[in-house]
Amino acid sequence: MKIFTLVSGLAISAVIGMAHAAPPALANDKAPQQEAQSVTRAQYSGHGVLRAVKPNKVQIAHEPIAELQWPAMTMWFVLQGPLPGEVKVGDNVRFVLEQTRPEEWVITRIERKH
C-alpha cells in the first residue's frame, strides 16, 4: 500500500509539474513578436499642400495616390518625427507614409517640394 501511495504521489507531482512548464513552441514566444516588428511596412509616396499643423499631426490636401486607390482629398496624418523647420503651412510637399493601424497612416518623411 505504501508503494502504491508513493507511486501515485510521484505520478501526480509529475503531471502537475508538466502543467506548469511552458510548451516548447511557447518557451521563446518573444521571437515571433520581434520578427514581426522588424518586418518592413509598405511605404507610399504622395504630393500635396500642407494645410494645417497640430502637435504630431499635419493636414494635407493631397493629389490622388494611385497605389492606394485614393482620390485627391484632404486628410490628417500622424507625424513619425518632428516637422522639418523649412516646411510651412501653404507649402507644396512631398511625403512618404505607412499604415500602422487600420485607420492610421503615419508620415515617415516630409519635405518641401521645390
A tleap script that builds the chain and sets N, CA, C and O, in Angstrom:
source leaprc.protein.ff14SB
mol = sequence {
  NMET LYS ILE PHE THR LEU VAL SER GLY LEU
  ALA ILE SER ALA VAL ILE GLY MET ALA HIE
  ALA ALA PRO PRO ALA LEU ALA ASN ASP LYS
  ALA PRO GLN GLN GLU ALA GLN SER VAL THR
  ARG ALA GLN TYR SER GLY HIE GLY VAL LEU
  ARG ALA VAL LYS PRO ASN LYS VAL GLN ILE
  ALA HIE GLU PRO ILE ALA GLU LEU GLN TRP
  PRO ALA MET THR MET TRP PHE VAL LEU GLN
  GLY PRO LEU PRO GLY GLU VAL LYS VAL GLY
  ASP ASN VAL ARG PHE VAL LEU GLU GLN THR
  ARG PRO GLU GLU TRP VAL ILE THR ARG ILE
  GLU ARG LYS CHIE
}
set mol.1.N position { 0.815 -1.185 0.000 }
set mol.1.CA position { 0.000 0.000 0.000 }
set mol.1.C position { 0.864 1.256 0.000 }
set mol.1.O position { 0.546 2.222 -0.694 }
set mol.2.N position { 1.963 1.258 0.775 }
set mol.2.CA position { 2.845 2.417 0.830 }
set mol.2.C position { 3.482 2.665 -0.537 }
set mol.2.O position { 3.648 3.816 -0.941 }
set mol.3.N position { 3.836 1.607 -1.243 }
set mol.3.CA position { 4.448 1.757 -2.569 }
set mol.3.C position { 3.438 2.356 -3.534 }
set mol.3.O position { 3.788 3.230 -4.328 }
set mol.4.N position { 2.181 1.899 -3.479 }
set mol.4.CA position { 1.151 2.451 -4.349 }
set mol.4.C position { 0.955 3.941 -4.074 }
set mol.4.O position { 0.853 4.735 -5.009 }
set mol.5.N position { 0.901 4.323 -2.809 }
set mol.5.CA position { 0.731 5.724 -2.428 }
set mol.5.C position { 1.913 6.561 -2.917 }
set mol.5.O position { 1.732 7.667 -3.426 }
set mol.6.N position { 3.131 6.019 -2.758 }
set mol.6.CA position { 4.336 6.720 -3.189 }
set mol.6.C position { 4.340 6.903 -4.707 }
set mol.6.O position { 4.631 7.992 -5.201 }
set mol.7.N position { 4.015 5.833 -5.450 }
set mol.7.CA position { 3.999 5.908 -6.913 }
set mol.7.C position { 2.899 6.859 -7.379 }
set mol.7.O position { 3.113 7.632 -8.313 }
set mol.8.N position { 1.737 6.816 -6.752 }
set mol.8.CA position { 0.636 7.714 -7.115 }
set mol.8.C position { 1.024 9.158 -6.866 }
set mol.8.O position { 0.739 10.031 -7.686 }
set mol.9.N position { 1.671 9.415 -5.742 }
set mol.9.CA position { 2.111 10.773 -5.412 }
set mol.9.C position { 3.128 11.287 -6.409 }
set mol.9.O position { 3.065 12.447 -6.814 }
set mol.10.N position { 4.072 10.435 -6.816 }
set mol.10.CA position { 5.077 10.837 -7.804 }
set mol.10.C position { 4.426 11.116 -9.161 }
set mol.10.O position { 4.801 12.065 -9.850 }
set mol.11.N position { 3.466 10.300 -9.534 }
set mol.11.CA position { 2.782 10.479 -10.812 }
set mol.11.C position { 2.008 11.799 -10.821 }
set mol.11.O position { 2.037 12.539 -11.804 }
set mol.12.N position { 1.320 12.084 -9.720 }
set mol.12.CA position { 0.572 13.338 -9.626 }
set mol.12.C position { 1.526 14.527 -9.662 }
set mol.12.O position { 1.237 15.523 -10.326 }
set mol.13.N position { 2.645 14.447 -8.970 }
set mol.13.CA position { 3.636 15.529 -8.976 }
set mol.13.C position { 4.185 15.766 -10.376 }
set mol.13.O position { 4.383 16.908 -10.790 }
set mol.14.N position { 4.428 14.685 -11.096 }
set mol.14.CA position { 4.955 14.820 -12.459 }
set mol.14.C position { 3.943 15.509 -13.368 }
set mol.14.O position { 4.314 16.365 -14.172 }
set mol.15.N position { 2.663 15.142 -13.248 }
set mol.15.CA position { 1.619 15.747 -14.074 }
set mol.15.C position { 1.484 17.231 -13.744 }
set mol.15.O position { 1.371 18.053 -14.654 }
set mol.16.N position { 1.494 17.586 -12.461 }
set mol.16.CA position { 1.390 18.986 -12.060 }
set mol.16.C position { 2.592 19.771 -12.571 }
set mol.16.O position { 2.441 20.897 -13.045 }
set mol.17.N position { 3.774 19.191 -12.480 }
set mol.17.CA position { 4.984 19.861 -12.967 }
set mol.17.C position { 4.918 20.113 -14.461 }
set mol.17.O position { 5.345 21.174 -14.915 }
set mol.18.N position { 4.396 19.174 -15.244 }
set mol.18.CA position { 4.279 19.358 -16.699 }
set mol.18.C position { 3.232 20.415 -17.025 }
set mol.18.O position { 3.371 21.134 -18.015 }
set mol.19.N position { 2.181 20.519 -16.203 }
set mol.19.CA position { 1.141 21.512 -16.473 }
set mol.19.C position { 1.691 22.930 -16.315 }
set mol.19.O position { 1.222 23.848 -16.987 }
set mol.20.N position { 2.677 23.119 -15.438 }
set mol.20.CA position { 3.255 24.442 -15.216 }
set mol.20.C position { 4.392 24.757 -16.186 }
set mol.20.O position { 4.780 25.918 -16.314 }
set mol.21.N position { 4.924 23.767 -16.858 }
set mol.21.CA position { 6.022 24.010 -17.804 }
set mol.21.C position { 5.456 24.585 -19.099 }
set mol.21.O position { 4.373 24.197 -19.537 }
set mol.22.N position { 6.180 25.490 -19.693 }
set mol.22.CA position { 5.739 26.081 -20.959 }
set mol.22.C position { 5.921 25.073 -22.078 }
set mol.22.O position { 6.939 24.381 -22.117 }
set mol.23.N position { 4.964 24.971 -22.986 }
set mol.23.CA position { 5.149 24.084 -24.128 }
set mol.23.C position { 6.349 24.558 -24.947 }
set mol.23.O position { 6.624 25.757 -24.989 }
set mol.24.N position { 7.059 23.654 -25.589 }
set mol.24.CA position { 8.259 24.044 -26.337 }
set mol.24.C position { 8.014 25.164 -27.344 }
set mol.24.O position { 8.878 26.024 -27.518 }
set mol.25.N position { 6.875 25.176 -28.003 }
set mol.25.CA position { 6.615 26.204 -29.008 }
set mol.25.C position { 6.453 27.585 -28.381 }
set mol.25.O position { 6.674 28.597 -29.047 }
set mol.26.N position { 6.068 27.637 -27.106 }
set mol.26.CA position { 5.845 28.924 -26.460 }
set mol.26.C position { 6.988 29.326 -25.539 }
set mol.26.O position { 6.956 30.413 -24.964 }
set mol.27.N position { 7.973 28.495 -25.391 }
set mol.27.CA position { 9.062 28.794 -24.473 }
set mol.27.C position { 9.778 30.082 -24.840 }
set mol.27.O position { 10.242 30.794 -23.950 }
set mol.28.N position { 9.883 30.400 -26.118 }
set mol.28.CA position { 10.541 31.627 -26.556 }
set mol.28.C position { 9.551 32.438 -27.388 }
set mol.28.O position { 9.802 32.732 -28.556 }
set mol.29.N position { 8.411 32.799 -26.767 }
set mol.29.CA position { 7.355 33.452 -27.527 }
set mol.29.C position { 7.680 34.885 -27.920 }
set mol.29.O position { 6.888 35.491 -28.641 }
set mol.30.N position { 8.778 35.454 -27.497 }
set mol.30.CA position { 9.140 36.819 -27.877 }
set mol.30.C position { 9.745 36.858 -29.280 }
set mol.30.O position { 9.690 37.897 -29.938 }
set mol.31.N position { 10.308 35.775 -29.742 }
set mol.31.CA position { 10.955 35.763 -31.059 }
set mol.31.C position { 9.978 36.124 -32.180 }
set mol.31.O position { 10.333 36.957 -33.013 }
set mol.32.N position { 8.745 35.541 -32.258 }
set mol.32.CA position { 7.839 35.926 -33.341 }
set mol.32.C position { 7.457 37.402 -33.279 }
set mol.32.O position { 7.316 38.037 -34.325 }
set mol.33.N position { 7.284 37.969 -32.074 }
set mol.33.CA position { 6.945 39.382 -31.951 }
set mol.33.C position { 8.091 40.247 -32.451 }
set mol.33.O position { 7.862 41.232 -33.153 }
set mol.34.N position { 9.315 39.892 -32.101 }
set mol.34.CA position { 10.463 40.665 -32.545 }
set mol.34.C position { 10.600 40.581 -34.058 }
set mol.34.O position { 10.934 41.574 -34.704 }
set mol.35.N position { 10.347 39.410 -34.629 }
set mol.35.CA position { 10.419 39.264 -36.082 }
set mol.35.C position { 9.353 40.124 -36.745 }
set mol.35.O position { 9.621 40.764 -37.762 }
set mol.36.N position { 8.132 40.148 -36.176 }
set mol.36.CA position { 7.054 40.935 -36.758 }
set mol.36.C position { 7.396 42.420 -36.716 }
set mol.36.O position { 7.065 43.149 -37.651 }
set mol.37.N position { 8.045 42.882 -35.661 }
set mol.37.CA position { 8.405 44.287 -35.562 }
set mol.37.C position { 9.494 44.659 -36.549 }
set mol.37.O position { 9.566 45.811 -36.979 }
set mol.38.N position { 10.336 43.718 -36.914 }
set mol.38.CA position { 11.427 44.035 -37.822 }
set mol.38.C position { 11.007 43.956 -39.298 }
set mol.38.O position { 11.795 44.289 -40.183 }
set mol.39.N position { 9.777 43.519 -39.563 }
set mol.39.CA position { 9.287 43.433 -40.930 }
set mol.39.C position { 9.052 44.851 -41.449 }
set mol.39.O position { 8.452 45.673 -40.756 }
set mol.40.N position { 9.517 45.136 -42.652 }
set mol.40.CA position { 9.358 46.452 -43.243 }
set mol.40.C position { 7.925 46.631 -43.714 }
set mol.40.O position { 7.374 45.777 -44.410 }
set mol.41.N position { 7.332 47.746 -43.328 }
set mol.41.CA position { 5.978 48.056 -43.788 }
set mol.41.C position { 6.043 48.680 -45.176 }
set mol.41.O position { 7.053 49.269 -45.562 }
set mol.42.N position { 4.960 48.543 -45.908 }
set mol.42.CA position { 4.883 49.163 -47.233 }
set mol.42.C position { 4.850 50.671 -47.080 }
set mol.42.O position { 4.191 51.202 -46.187 }
set mol.43.N position { 5.564 51.353 -47.958 }
set mol.43.CA position { 5.610 52.804 -47.941 }
set mol.43.C position { 4.987 53.340 -49.225 }
set mol.43.O position { 5.133 52.747 -50.294 }
set mol.44.N position { 4.295 54.464 -49.108 }
set mol.44.CA position { 3.610 55.074 -50.233 }
set mol.44.C position { 3.994 56.546 -50.309 }
set mol.44.O position { 4.119 57.213 -49.283 }
set mol.45.N position { 4.176 57.043 -51.505 }
set mol.45.CA position { 4.558 58.446 -51.715 }
set mol.45.C position { 3.348 59.257 -52.113 }
set mol.45.O position { 2.432 58.769 -52.776 }
set mol.46.N position { 3.368 60.515 -51.688 }
set mol.46.CA position { 2.292 61.414 -52.063 }
set mol.46.C position { 2.802 62.832 -52.235 }
set mol.46.O position { 3.906 63.170 -51.808 }
set mol.47.N position { 1.983 63.648 -52.865 }
set mol.47.CA position { 2.277 65.066 -53.100 }
set mol.47.C position { 1.028 65.835 -52.725 }
set mol.47.O position { -0.091 65.369 -52.940 }
set mol.48.N position { 1.225 67.020 -52.162 }
set mol.48.CA position { 0.066 67.830 -51.819 }
set mol.48.C position { 0.466 69.162 -51.235 }
set mol.48.O position { 1.614 69.592 -51.347 }
set mol.49.N position { -0.507 69.816 -50.606 }
set mol.49.CA position { -0.289 71.115 -49.977 }
set mol.49.C position { -0.550 70.965 -48.487 }
set mol.49.O position { -1.585 70.442 -48.074 }
set mol.50.N position { 0.403 71.432 -47.684 }
set mol.50.CA position { 0.256 71.389 -46.233 }
set mol.50.C position { -0.774 72.440 -45.829 }
set mol.50.O position { -0.560 73.631 -46.051 }
set mol.51.N position { -1.884 72.015 -45.240 }
set mol.51.CA position { -2.990 72.914 -44.897 }
set mol.51.C position { -2.979 73.353 -43.431 }
set mol.51.O position { -3.344 74.489 -43.126 }
set mol.52.N position { -2.564 72.468 -42.525 }
set mol.52.CA position { -2.596 72.801 -41.098 }
set mol.52.C position { -1.598 71.931 -40.353 }
set mol.52.O position { -1.215 70.856 -40.813 }
set mol.53.N position { -1.184 72.426 -39.182 }
set mol.53.CA position { -0.226 71.685 -38.344 }
set mol.53.C position { -0.739 71.698 -36.908 }
set mol.53.O position { -1.127 72.744 -36.387 }
set mol.54.N position { -0.736 70.532 -36.280 }
set mol.54.CA position { -1.023 70.362 -34.852 }
set mol.54.C position { 0.138 69.568 -34.278 }
set mol.54.O position { 0.923 69.000 -35.038 }
set mol.55.N position { 0.267 69.513 -32.964 }
set mol.55.CA position { 1.346 68.694 -32.400 }
set mol.55.C position { 1.255 67.247 -32.904 }
set mol.55.O position { 0.236 66.581 -32.722 }
set mol.56.N position { 2.305 66.785 -33.523 }
set mol.56.CA position { 2.424 65.415 -34.035 }
set mol.56.C position { 1.474 65.078 -35.185 }
set mol.56.O position { 1.350 63.906 -35.540 }
set mol.57.N position { 0.802 66.064 -35.777 }
set mol.57.CA position { -0.130 65.811 -36.875 }
set mol.57.C position { -0.038 66.916 -37.907 }
set mol.57.O position { 0.305 68.056 -37.592 }
set mol.58.N position { -0.351 66.560 -39.152 }
set mol.58.CA position { -0.456 67.555 -40.224 }
set mol.58.C position { -1.682 67.239 -41.073 }
set mol.58.O position { -2.100 66.088 -41.200 }
set mol.59.N position { -2.236 68.289 -41.642 }
set mol.59.CA position { -3.342 68.114 -42.573 }
set mol.59.C position { -2.804 68.443 -43.962 }
set mol.59.O position { -2.223 69.504 -44.186 }
set mol.60.N position { -3.010 67.514 -44.881 }
set mol.60.CA position { -2.504 67.679 -46.243 }
set mol.60.C position { -3.645 67.481 -47.237 }
set mol.60.O position { -4.399 66.511 -47.161 }
set mol.61.N position { -3.750 68.423 -48.168 }
set mol.61.CA position { -4.652 68.268 -49.313 }
set mol.61.C position { -3.801 67.603 -50.390 }
set mol.61.O position { -3.041 68.268 -51.094 }
set mol.62.N position { -3.935 66.293 -50.509 }
set mol.62.CA position { -3.029 65.556 -51.403 }
set mol.62.C position { -3.671 65.215 -52.742 }
set mol.62.O position { -4.892 65.147 -52.882 }
set mol.63.N position { -2.805 65.009 -53.702 }
set mol.63.CA position { -3.210 64.550 -55.030 }
set mol.63.C position { -3.605 63.077 -54.917 }
set mol.63.O position { -3.354 62.460 -53.881 }
set mol.64.N position { -4.215 62.500 -55.953 }
set mol.64.CA position { -4.538 61.071 -55.891 }
set mol.64.C position { -3.282 60.226 -55.611 }
set mol.64.O position { -2.191 60.524 -56.098 }
set mol.65.N position { -3.470 59.175 -54.818 }
set mol.65.CA position { -2.383 58.222 -54.555 }
set mol.65.C position { -2.827 56.905 -55.177 }
set mol.65.O position { -3.551 56.124 -54.559 }
set mol.66.N position { -2.384 56.670 -56.410 }
set mol.66.CA position { -2.857 55.531 -57.211 }
set mol.66.C position { -2.608 54.189 -56.528 }
set mol.66.O position { -3.459 53.301 -56.581 }
set mol.67.N position { -1.450 54.035 -55.887 }
set mol.67.CA position { -1.118 52.754 -55.242 }
set mol.67.C position { -2.137 52.374 -54.176 }
set mol.67.O position { -2.362 51.189 -53.928 }
set mol.68.N position { -2.747 53.358 -53.549 }
set mol.68.CA position { -3.739 53.100 -52.504 }
set mol.68.C position { -5.167 53.239 -53.019 }
set mol.68.O position { -6.128 53.025 -52.280 }
set mol.69.N position { -5.294 53.601 -54.293 }
set mol.69.CA position { -6.595 53.851 -54.919 }
set mol.69.C position { -7.349 54.962 -54.181 }
set mol.69.O position { -8.565 54.898 -54.003 }
set mol.70.N position { -6.588 55.992 -53.751 }
set mol.70.CA position { -7.176 57.145 -53.081 }
set mol.70.C position { -7.344 58.273 -54.082 }
set mol.70.O position { -6.415 58.580 -54.829 }
set mol.71.N position { -8.507 58.890 -54.109 }
set mol.71.CA position { -8.653 60.097 -54.931 }
set mol.71.C position { -7.988 61.278 -54.210 }
set mol.71.O position { -7.541 61.144 -53.071 }
set mol.72.N position { -7.929 62.405 -54.867 }
set mol.72.CA position { -7.424 63.613 -54.213 }
set mol.72.C position { -8.371 63.948 -53.057 }
set mol.72.O position { -9.592 63.906 -53.212 }
set mol.73.N position { -7.800 64.279 -51.905 }
set mol.73.CA position { -8.614 64.642 -50.737 }
set mol.73.C position { -7.744 65.325 -49.696 }
set mol.73.O position { -6.522 65.382 -49.832 }
set mol.74.N position { -8.377 65.835 -48.670 }
set mol.74.CA position { -7.666 66.467 -47.561 }
set mol.74.C position { -7.790 65.553 -46.357 }
set mol.74.O position { -8.891 65.143 -45.988 }
set mol.75.N position { -6.637 65.228 -45.733 }
set mol.75.CA position { -6.607 64.277 -44.616 }
set mol.75.C position { -5.637 64.747 -43.536 }
set mol.75.O position { -4.700 65.501 -43.795 }
set mol.76.N position { -5.893 64.281 -42.329 }
set mol.76.CA position { -4.944 64.454 -41.226 }
set mol.76.C position { -4.074 63.221 -41.171 }
set mol.76.O position { -4.564 62.103 -41.329 }
set mol.77.N position { -2.784 63.416 -40.947 }
set mol.77.CA position { -1.823 62.327 -40.812 }
set mol.77.C position { -1.005 62.530 -39.538 }
set mol.77.O position { -0.700 63.661 -39.160 }
set mol.78.N position { -0.659 61.441 -38.891 }
set mol.78.CA position { 0.252 61.468 -37.760 }
set mol.78.C position { 1.670 61.624 -38.305 }
set mol.78.O position { 2.003 61.056 -39.346 }
set mol.79.N position { 2.503 62.389 -37.607 }
set mol.79.CA position { 3.907 62.529 -37.989 }
set mol.79.C position { 4.756 61.586 -37.157 }
set mol.79.O position { 4.592 61.518 -35.939 }
set mol.80.N position { 5.655 60.865 -37.793 }
set mol.80.CA position { 6.558 59.975 -37.057 }
set mol.80.C position { 7.594 60.782 -36.269 }
set mol.80.O position { 7.974 60.394 -35.164 }
set mol.81.N position { 8.035 61.868 -36.818 }
set mol.81.CA position { 9.025 62.722 -36.163 }
set mol.81.C position { 8.584 64.165 -36.261 }
set mol.81.O position { 7.459 64.444 -36.678 }
set mol.82.N position { 9.448 65.082 -35.884 }
set mol.82.CA position { 9.073 66.497 -35.962 }
set mol.82.C position { 8.967 66.976 -37.410 }
set mol.82.O position { 9.615 66.441 -38.309 }
set mol.83.N position { 8.150 67.978 -37.606 }
set mol.83.CA position { 8.019 68.596 -38.920 }
set mol.83.C position { 9.294 69.380 -39.194 }
set mol.83.O position { 9.699 70.191 -38.362 }
set mol.84.N position { 9.937 69.160 -40.337 }
set mol.84.CA position { 11.153 69.921 -40.638 }
set mol.84.C position { 10.881 71.428 -40.593 }
set mol.84.O position { 9.823 71.885 -41.026 }
set mol.85.N position { 11.830 72.188 -40.073 }
set mol.85.CA position { 11.668 73.626 -39.891 }
set mol.85.C position { 11.363 74.402 -41.148 }
set mol.85.O position { 10.688 75.430 -41.089 }
set mol.86.N position { 11.847 73.933 -42.294 }
set mol.86.CA position { 11.619 74.672 -43.546 }
set mol.86.C position { 10.232 74.422 -44.136 }
set mol.86.O position { 9.844 75.103 -45.085 }
set mol.87.N position { 9.475 73.462 -43.597 }
set mol.87.CA position { 8.146 73.149 -44.120 }
set mol.87.C position { 7.107 73.971 -43.360 }
set mol.87.O position { 7.011 73.897 -42.135 }
set mol.88.N position { 6.338 74.749 -44.105 }
set mol.88.CA position { 5.340 75.657 -43.519 }
set mol.88.C position { 3.967 75.421 -44.147 }
set mol.88.O position { 3.854 74.878 -45.246 }
set mol.89.N position { 2.931 75.841 -43.427 }
set mol.89.CA position { 1.566 75.769 -43.946 }
set mol.89.C position { 1.514 76.536 -45.264 }
set mol.89.O position { 2.035 77.646 -45.367 }
set mol.90.N position { 0.887 75.938 -46.259 }
set mol.90.CA position { 0.779 76.531 -47.587 }
set mol.90.C position { 1.808 75.988 -48.566 }
set mol.90.O position { 1.671 76.192 -49.772 }
set mol.91.N position { 2.844 75.297 -48.074 }
set mol.91.CA position { 3.885 74.742 -48.945 }
set mol.91.C position { 3.383 73.524 -49.711 }
set mol.91.O position { 2.568 72.746 -49.216 }
set mol.92.N position { 3.888 73.383 -50.923 }
set mol.92.CA position { 3.722 72.134 -51.670 }
set mol.92.C position { 4.716 71.156 -51.060 }
set mol.92.O position { 5.893 71.475 -50.892 }
set mol.93.N position { 4.234 69.965 -50.731 }
set mol.93.CA position { 5.096 68.990 -50.071 }
set mol.93.C position { 5.068 67.647 -50.783 }
set mol.93.O position { 4.133 67.304 -51.507 }
set mol.94.N position { 6.131 66.914 -50.540 }
set mol.94.CA position { 6.270 65.527 -50.970 }
set mol.94.C position { 6.391 64.752 -49.659 }
set mol.94.O position { 7.109 65.182 -48.756 }
set mol.95.N position { 5.690 63.601 -49.540 }
set mol.95.CA position { 5.717 62.853 -48.284 }
set mol.95.C position { 5.693 61.355 -48.532 }
set mol.95.O position { 5.285 60.883 -49.593 }
set mol.96.N position { 6.142 60.625 -47.524 }
set mol.96.CA position { 6.115 59.161 -47.542 }
set mol.96.C position { 5.306 58.738 -46.327 }
set mol.96.O position { 5.514 59.250 -45.227 }
set mol.97.N position { 4.383 57.804 -46.523 }
set mol.97.CA position { 3.574 57.356 -45.400 }
set mol.97.C position { 3.494 55.843 -45.324 }
set mol.97.O position { 3.704 55.134 -46.308 }
set mol.98.N position { 3.186 55.372 -44.125 }
set mol.98.CA position { 2.996 53.943 -43.831 }
set mol.98.C position { 1.710 53.777 -43.048 }
set mol.98.O position { 1.311 54.669 -42.299 }
set mol.99.N position { 1.062 52.635 -43.220 }
set mol.99.CA position { -0.121 52.327 -42.423 }
set mol.99.C position { 0.327 51.577 -41.180 }
set mol.99.O position { 0.974 50.534 -41.275 }
set mol.100.N position { -0.021 52.113 -40.011 }
set mol.100.CA position { 0.378 51.457 -38.764 }
set mol.100.C position { -0.779 50.720 -38.103 }
set mol.100.O position { -0.565 49.767 -37.353 }
set mol.101.N position { -1.994 51.158 -38.377 }
set mol.101.CA position { -3.216 50.514 -37.888 }
set mol.101.C position { -4.266 50.656 -38.976 }
set mol.101.O position { -4.062 51.408 -39.929 }
set mol.102.N position { -5.388 49.948 -38.857 }
set mol.102.CA position { -6.384 50.015 -39.933 }
set mol.102.C position { -6.790 51.443 -40.325 }
set mol.102.O position { -6.977 51.706 -41.513 }
set mol.103.N position { -6.929 52.341 -39.404 }
set mol.103.CA position { -7.356 53.706 -39.738 }
set mol.103.C position { -6.283 54.742 -39.439 }
set mol.103.O position { -6.605 55.921 -39.298 }
set mol.104.N position { -5.018 54.341 -39.338 }
set mol.104.CA position { -3.965 55.295 -39.018 }
set mol.104.C position { -2.823 55.218 -40.016 }
set mol.104.O position { -2.228 54.160 -40.227 }
set mol.105.N position { -2.532 56.346 -40.618 }
set mol.105.CA position { -1.436 56.481 -41.566 }
set mol.105.C position { -0.427 57.442 -40.970 }
set mol.105.O position { -0.794 58.521 -40.506 }
set mol.106.N position { 0.836 57.061 -40.980 }
set mol.106.CA position { 1.902 57.859 -40.379 }
set mol.106.C position { 2.844 58.356 -41.470 }
set mol.106.O position { 3.308 57.584 -42.310 }
set mol.107.N position { 3.118 59.655 -41.443 }
set mol.107.CA position { 4.098 60.214 -42.370 }
set mol.107.C position { 5.479 59.991 -41.783 }
set mol.107.O position { 5.796 60.482 -40.700 }
set mol.108.N position { 6.292 59.247 -42.508 }
set mol.108.CA position { 7.652 58.942 -42.050 }
set mol.108.C position { 8.670 59.926 -42.594 }
set mol.108.O position { 9.778 60.038 -42.067 }
set mol.109.N position { 8.292 60.646 -43.658 }
set mol.109.CA position { 9.195 61.653 -44.236 }
set mol.109.C position { 8.338 62.695 -44.955 }
set mol.109.O position { 7.383 62.363 -45.658 }
set mol.110.N position { 8.701 63.950 -44.762 }
set mol.110.CA position { 8.008 65.033 -45.457 }
set mol.110.C position { 9.027 66.114 -45.777 }
set mol.110.O position { 9.897 66.430 -44.965 }
set mol.111.N position { 8.904 66.674 -46.969 }
set mol.111.CA position { 9.818 67.746 -47.372 }
set mol.111.C position { 9.100 68.723 -48.292 }
set mol.111.O position { 8.118 68.380 -48.950 }
set mol.112.N position { 9.603 69.922 -48.323 }
set mol.112.CA position { 9.058 70.944 -49.216 }
set mol.112.C position { 9.415 70.597 -50.645 }
set mol.112.O position { 10.553 70.231 -50.937 }
set mol.113.N position { 8.452 70.712 -51.527 }
set mol.113.CA position { 8.667 70.444 -52.945 }
set mol.113.C position { 9.210 71.725 -53.576 }
set mol.113.O position { 8.605 72.789 -53.447 }
set mol.114.N position { 10.334 71.622 -54.247 }
set mol.114.CA position { 10.970 72.816 -54.829 }
set mol.114.C position { 10.502 73.042 -56.231 }
set mol.114.O position { 10.929 73.998 -56.878 }
savepdb mol mol.pdb
quit
